[in-house]
Amino acid sequence: MKHADLQPPDSAVALPAGFAHKGEHPQLEVPFTALIGTQMLTGRSLSLTSAVVSGAMPTGVDGTVVAMALRLNFSGFAVLLYVDAWVENGNEDDTYTLHFTEPTGEHLAPLRYVLNSYIAGDIVSLGGFMGYTGPLSVKEKAAAQTPGLSHKIQNVVRRGIVIALTAGLALIALNLAHERVVFSYEARPVTVTAPGQTLMATAAGQLTYADPNAAKGEVVYSILANSGDYLSVKMPCDCTILPMRNFVEGATIMTGTPIVRLASGDAGLVANTEISAEGAVKLVSGQQAELVLANGTVVPVTPEILPSPDDGDRTVRVEMTLDDTTNVAPGQVARLRFRRNLLPSFLH
């Protein structure tokens, strides 16, 4: 181990950087040994910034920086800390103070732990050797206990709950995927009605009379037109009156507003609506049309595309005949959906 030949700026010993005065860190009488070159010196006291040793120092190291090792001997093991120190000769010929040139070097953490443990009383010295009395043993693992019947039952129940929840989430995911792949819905709501003729307002004005029980030949509604004319409409047939939304006395109506629908009552049920151009393509391609009622009932329908007066319309008018009217009544609201056929046609 070679010695450095650096010299301080003057004859006084330089303080370590970051400390206010030479005695800022107290010296503790911790047993240790300093190894400098081939010489072994006995440690007298130790701090975070310096060490006091006694013994035969190598020739010519006083006032220079040397590399040394601090060895702290414990019972059964030793700790070696490598530091660079400035050598200062004390009043006695064989006593030296070793000032650490880098007190915050890599040796700081273990040295600070040793000194703190010494202050706390975890380290005791016996004849120059130190013993550590702090916590070192690792807690032993608790002996494995054989689970009882109740514990086994709880595990089975927990596993069953986890499996059931997993299966439920899988079914929900499959159902959502099925809905997205197989079905497509139209945006417009559909109202189920009886087939028949719809009477519409022939002039704009106010509905002044409405009789939902009018017989054939009696006035079913009257309109006070904006022009001042008083228009009355008689029942053209002996059929059932299905009032529309504006069939209320005092309602303001426009020309062409639906007033009532006349149904024979024995011709089944129908639904009229407007679908998108994409929906019309699905009908033409053979996808099955269905009505989904508010209560969840699914009713197959036979749609018929009605002619449109304007070829530029972005919607298509359709009239649908309900194939099954067992649980359906006029006035119920439904959604129109198309069922995609996933199987080839020859397997249907």
C-alpha positions as CSV (number, residue, x, y, z in Angstrom):
1,M,0.0,0.0,0.0
2,K,1.6,3.3,-1.1
3,H,1.3,6.6,0.7
4,A,0.2,9.9,-1.0
5,D,2.6,12.9,-0.9
6,L,-0.1,15.6,-1.0
7,Q,0.7,18.5,1.3
8,P,-1.7,20.9,3.1
9,P,-1.7,24.6,2.1
10,D,-0.1,25.5,5.5
11,S,1.3,23.8,8.5
12,A,-2.1,23.7,10.2
13,V,-4.2,20.5,9.8
14,A,-7.1,21.1,7.3
15,L,-10.6,20.5,8.4
16,P,-12.9,18.1,6.4
17,A,-15.2,20.0,4.1
18,G,-18.6,20.8,5.5
19,F,-17.6,20.9,9.2
20,A,-17.5,24.0,11.4
21,H,-14.7,23.1,13.8
22,K,-12.3,20.3,14.6
23,G,-14.2,18.9,17.5
24,E,-17.6,19.0,15.8
25,H,-17.9,15.1,15.9
26,P,-17.0,13.6,19.3
27,Q,-14.5,10.8,19.6
28,L,-15.8,7.5,20.9
29,E,-13.6,4.8,22.5
30,V,-14.5,2.1,20.1
31,P,-12.0,-0.7,19.9
32,F,-10.5,-0.9,16.4
33,T,-7.2,-1.3,14.5
34,A,-5.7,0.9,11.8
35,L,-3.7,-0.7,9.0
36,I,-1.3,1.7,7.2
37,G,1.1,0.0,4.8
38,T,2.6,-2.9,6.7
39,Q,2.1,-1.2,10.1
40,M,-0.7,-2.1,12.5
41,L,-1.7,0.7,14.9
42,T,-4.0,0.4,17.9
43,G,-7.1,2.5,17.8
44,R,-7.9,4.8,20.8
45,S,-11.0,6.6,19.6
46,L,-13.1,7.1,16.5
47,S,-15.6,9.6,15.1
48,L,-17.2,10.2,11.7
49,T,-14.4,12.5,10.6
50,S,-11.2,11.3,12.3
51,A,-9.5,8.5,14.2
52,V,-6.9,8.6,17.0
53,V,-4.3,5.8,16.9
54,S,-1.1,4.9,18.7
55,G,1.8,2.8,17.6
56,A,4.8,2.8,15.2
57,M,3.8,4.9,12.2
58,P,5.6,4.3,8.9
59,T,8.5,6.8,8.3
60,G,7.7,10.0,6.6
61,V,3.9,9.9,6.7
62,D,3.4,12.7,9.2
63,G,1.6,15.6,7.4
64,T,0.7,13.5,4.4
65,V,-2.4,11.7,3.1
66,V,-2.3,8.0,3.4
67,A,-4.6,5.2,2.4
68,M,-5.5,3.0,5.4
69,A,-8.0,0.4,6.5
70,L,-10.0,0.6,9.7
71,R,-10.7,-2.9,11.1
72,L,-13.3,-3.3,13.7
73,N,-13.1,-6.8,15.3
74,F,-16.3,-8.4,16.4
75,S,-16.8,-11.8,17.9
76,G,-16.6,-14.2,14.9
77,F,-16.2,-11.6,12.2
78,A,-14.5,-8.2,11.4
79,V,-15.6,-5.1,9.5
80,L,-13.0,-3.4,7.2
81,L,-13.5,0.2,6.1
82,Y,-11.1,1.8,3.6
83,V,-10.5,5.5,3.9
84,D,-7.9,8.2,3.0
85,A,-6.7,10.2,6.0
86,W,-4.4,13.2,6.7
87,V,-1.8,12.2,9.4
88,E,-1.3,14.6,12.3
89,N,1.3,13.9,15.0
90,G,-0.1,14.5,18.5
91,N,1.7,15.7,21.6
92,E,2.9,12.2,22.3
93,D,5.5,10.6,20.0
94,D,3.4,7.5,19.2
95,T,0.0,9.1,19.1
96,Y,-1.5,10.3,15.8
97,T,-4.8,11.8,14.6
98,L,-6.0,10.6,11.2
99,H,-8.3,13.1,9.6
100,F,-10.5,11.6,6.9
101,T,-10.1,13.6,3.7
102,E,-13.6,12.5,2.5
103,P,-15.8,12.1,5.5
104,T,-18.9,11.5,3.3
105,G,-17.3,8.7,1.3
106,E,-18.5,5.1,0.8
107,H,-17.3,4.2,4.4
108,L,-19.8,6.7,6.0
109,A,-22.9,4.5,6.1
110,P,-21.3,1.4,7.8
111,L,-19.2,3.6,10.1
112,R,-22.2,5.7,11.2
113,Y,-24.2,2.5,11.9
114,V,-21.4,1.1,14.1
115,L,-21.0,4.4,16.0
116,N,-24.8,4.7,16.5
117,S,-25.0,1.1,17.7
118,Y,-22.2,1.8,20.1
119,I,-23.9,4.9,21.5
120,A,-27.2,2.9,21.8
121,G,-25.5,0.2,23.8
122,D,-25.9,-2.6,21.2
123,I,-22.2,-2.9,21.0
124,V,-20.1,-4.0,24.0
125,S,-16.3,-4.4,24.1
126,L,-14.6,-7.3,25.9
127,G,-10.8,-7.2,25.9
128,G,-10.5,-5.3,22.7
129,F,-13.2,-7.3,20.9
130,M,-16.7,-6.1,20.3
131,G,-19.9,-8.1,20.4
132,Y,-23.2,-6.9,18.9
133,T,-26.3,-7.4,21.0
134,G,-28.9,-5.8,18.7
135,P,-31.5,-7.8,16.7
136,L,-29.9,-10.2,14.3
137,S,-32.0,-13.4,14.4
138,V,-34.6,-14.0,11.7
139,K,-38.0,-14.9,13.0
140,E,-38.7,-18.6,12.5
141,K,-41.6,-19.6,10.4
142,A,-44.7,-20.7,12.3
143,A,-45.3,-24.4,12.3
144,A,-47.7,-25.4,9.6
145,Q,-51.0,-26.3,11.0
146,T,-53.4,-28.8,9.5
147,P,-56.5,-26.9,8.3
148,G,-59.7,-28.0,10.0
149,L,-63.0,-28.9,8.5
150,S,-64.5,-25.4,8.8
151,H,-61.4,-23.9,7.1
152,K,-61.7,-26.4,4.2
153,I,-65.4,-25.6,3.9
154,Q,-64.6,-21.8,3.8
155,N,-62.0,-22.4,1.1
156,V,-64.5,-24.5,-1.0
157,V,-67.1,-21.7,-0.6
158,R,-64.7,-19.0,-1.6
159,R,-63.5,-20.9,-4.6
160,G,-67.1,-21.6,-5.6
161,I,-67.9,-17.9,-5.4
162,V,-64.9,-17.0,-7.5
163,I,-65.8,-19.6,-10.1
164,A,-69.4,-18.4,-10.2
165,L,-68.4,-14.8,-10.6
166,T,-65.9,-15.7,-13.3
167,A,-68.6,-17.7,-15.1
168,G,-71.1,-14.9,-14.8
169,L,-68.7,-12.3,-16.2
170,A,-67.9,-14.7,-19.1
171,L,-71.6,-15.1,-19.8
172,I,-72.1,-11.4,-19.8
173,A,-69.2,-10.8,-22.1
174,L,-70.5,-13.5,-24.5
175,N,-74.0,-12.1,-24.4
176,L,-72.6,-8.6,-25.3
177,A,-70.5,-10.0,-28.1
178,H,-73.5,-12.0,-29.4
179,E,-75.7,-8.8,-29.3
180,R,-73.1,-6.8,-31.3
181,V,-72.4,-9.5,-33.8
182,V,-75.9,-10.9,-34.5
183,F,-78.2,-7.9,-33.9
184,S,-78.4,-4.3,-35.2
185,Y,-81.0,-1.8,-34.1
186,E,-82.8,1.0,-35.9
187,A,-82.8,4.4,-34.1
188,R,-86.5,5.3,-34.5
189,P,-89.0,3.9,-32.0
190,V,-92.0,1.9,-33.5
191,T,-95.6,2.1,-32.3
192,V,-97.8,-1.0,-32.8
193,T,-101.2,-0.1,-34.4
194,A,-104.2,-1.8,-36.0
195,P,-104.3,-1.8,-39.8
196,G,-106.6,0.7,-41.3
197,Q,-107.0,4.2,-42.7
198,T,-105.5,7.3,-41.1
199,L,-107.6,10.5,-41.1
200,M,-105.4,13.6,-41.4
201,A,-106.1,17.3,-41.0
202,T,-107.1,19.0,-44.2
203,A,-106.4,22.5,-42.9
204,A,-104.3,24.2,-40.3
205,G,-106.1,25.4,-37.2
206,Q,-107.5,24.2,-33.9
207,L,-109.3,21.0,-33.0
208,T,-112.6,22.2,-31.4
209,Y,-114.4,18.8,-31.2
210,A,-113.3,15.2,-30.8
211,D,-115.6,12.2,-30.3
212,P,-113.7,8.8,-29.9
213,N,-117.0,6.9,-29.8
214,A,-118.6,8.4,-33.0
215,A,-120.6,5.9,-35.0
216,K,-120.7,5.7,-38.8
217,G,-122.1,9.0,-40.2
218,E,-121.5,11.0,-37.0
219,V,-118.9,13.8,-36.6
220,V,-115.7,12.4,-35.3
221,Y,-113.8,15.7,-35.1
222,S,-114.1,19.4,-36.1
223,I,-111.4,21.9,-37.0
224,L,-111.6,25.7,-36.8
225,A,-109.3,26.6,-39.6
226,N,-107.0,29.6,-39.6
227,S,-109.0,30.9,-42.6
228,G,-112.1,31.1,-40.4
229,D,-113.8,28.0,-41.9
230,Y,-115.3,25.4,-39.7
231,L,-114.6,21.9,-40.9
232,S,-116.3,18.7,-39.6
233,V,-115.3,15.2,-40.5
234,K,-117.8,12.3,-40.3
235,M,-117.0,8.6,-39.6
236,P,-116.7,6.9,-43.0
237,C,-117.2,3.3,-41.7
238,D,-118.4,1.3,-38.8
239,C,-114.9,0.6,-37.4
240,T,-112.8,1.2,-34.4
241,I,-111.3,4.6,-33.7
242,L,-107.7,4.7,-32.6
243,P,-106.9,8.2,-31.4
244,M,-103.6,9.7,-32.4
245,R,-101.6,12.1,-30.3
246,N,-103.3,15.3,-31.5
247,F,-106.9,13.9,-31.1
248,V,-107.6,16.3,-28.2
249,E,-109.9,19.3,-28.1
250,G,-108.0,22.5,-28.3
251,A,-104.9,20.9,-30.0
252,T,-103.2,23.1,-32.6
253,I,-102.7,21.1,-35.8
254,M,-101.2,21.6,-39.2
255,T,-102.3,20.4,-42.6
256,G,-101.5,16.7,-42.9
257,T,-101.3,16.1,-39.1
258,P,-102.6,12.5,-38.3
259,I,-105.8,12.8,-36.2
260,V,-107.3,9.3,-35.9
261,R,-106.7,5.8,-37.3
262,L,-109.7,3.7,-38.4
263,A,-109.3,-0.1,-37.8
264,S,-111.6,-3.0,-38.5
265,G,-110.3,-4.8,-35.5
266,D,-110.0,-8.3,-37.1
267,A,-107.1,-7.7,-39.5
268,G,-104.2,-8.2,-37.0
269,L,-101.6,-5.6,-36.0
270,V,-99.2,-3.6,-38.0
271,A,-96.4,-1.1,-37.4
272,N,-95.3,1.8,-39.6
273,T,-91.9,3.5,-39.4
274,E,-89.0,4.9,-41.3
275,I,-85.7,3.1,-41.4
276,S,-82.3,4.1,-42.5
277,A,-80.9,3.3,-46.0
278,E,-78.6,0.7,-44.2
279,G,-81.6,-0.9,-42.7
280,A,-83.2,-1.2,-46.1
281,V,-80.1,-2.9,-47.4
282,K,-80.3,-5.4,-44.6
283,L,-84.0,-6.1,-45.4
284,V,-83.1,-6.7,-49.1
285,S,-80.2,-9.0,-48.1
286,G,-82.6,-11.3,-46.2
287,Q,-81.9,-10.4,-42.6
288,Q,-84.8,-11.2,-40.3
289,A,-86.7,-8.2,-38.9
290,E,-88.0,-8.3,-35.3
291,L,-89.8,-6.0,-32.9
292,V,-88.5,-5.9,-29.3
293,L,-91.3,-4.6,-27.0
294,A,-90.6,-2.6,-23.9
295,N,-91.3,-5.7,-21.7
296,G,-88.7,-7.7,-23.7
297,T,-91.1,-9.6,-25.9
298,V,-89.6,-10.4,-29.3
299,V,-92.2,-10.5,-32.2
300,P,-91.2,-11.5,-35.8
301,V,-92.5,-9.2,-38.4
302,T,-93.0,-9.2,-42.2
303,P,-91.8,-5.8,-43.5
304,E,-92.9,-4.2,-46.8
305,I,-91.0,-1.2,-48.2
306,L,-93.4,1.5,-49.2
307,P,-92.8,3.8,-52.2
308,S,-91.3,7.1,-51.4
309,P,-92.3,10.3,-53.3
310,D,-88.8,11.7,-53.1
311,D,-86.0,9.5,-54.3
312,G,-83.5,11.7,-52.4
313,D,-84.8,10.7,-49.0
314,R,-82.2,9.3,-46.7
315,T,-84.9,7.2,-44.9
316,V,-87.2,4.5,-46.2
317,R,-90.9,4.0,-45.1
318,V,-91.9,0.5,-44.3
319,E,-95.0,-1.2,-43.0
320,M,-94.6,-4.3,-41.0
321,T,-97.2,-7.0,-40.3
322,L,-96.8,-8.7,-36.9
323,D,-96.6,-12.5,-37.4
324,D,-97.6,-13.2,-33.7
325,T,-100.0,-10.9,-31.9
326,T,-100.6,-13.1,-28.8
327,N,-99.0,-10.7,-26.3
328,V,-99.2,-7.5,-28.3
329,A,-101.7,-4.7,-28.1
330,P,-102.2,-1.5,-30.1
331,G,-100.3,1.4,-28.8
332,Q,-97.3,-0.5,-27.5
333,V,-93.8,0.9,-28.3
334,A,-91.0,-1.3,-29.7
335,R,-87.6,-1.2,-31.2
336,L,-86.9,-2.6,-34.7
337,R,-83.9,-4.8,-35.0
338,F,-82.4,-7.0,-37.7
339,R,-81.0,-10.5,-37.0
340,R,-77.9,-11.4,-39.0
341,N,-77.8,-15.0,-40.3
342,L,-74.4,-16.5,-39.3
343,L,-75.1,-19.9,-40.8
344,P,-74.9,-20.6,-44.6
345,S,-78.3,-20.6,-46.3
346,F,-78.2,-24.3,-47.1
347,L,-78.1,-25.1,-43.3
348,H,-81.2,-23.1,-42.5
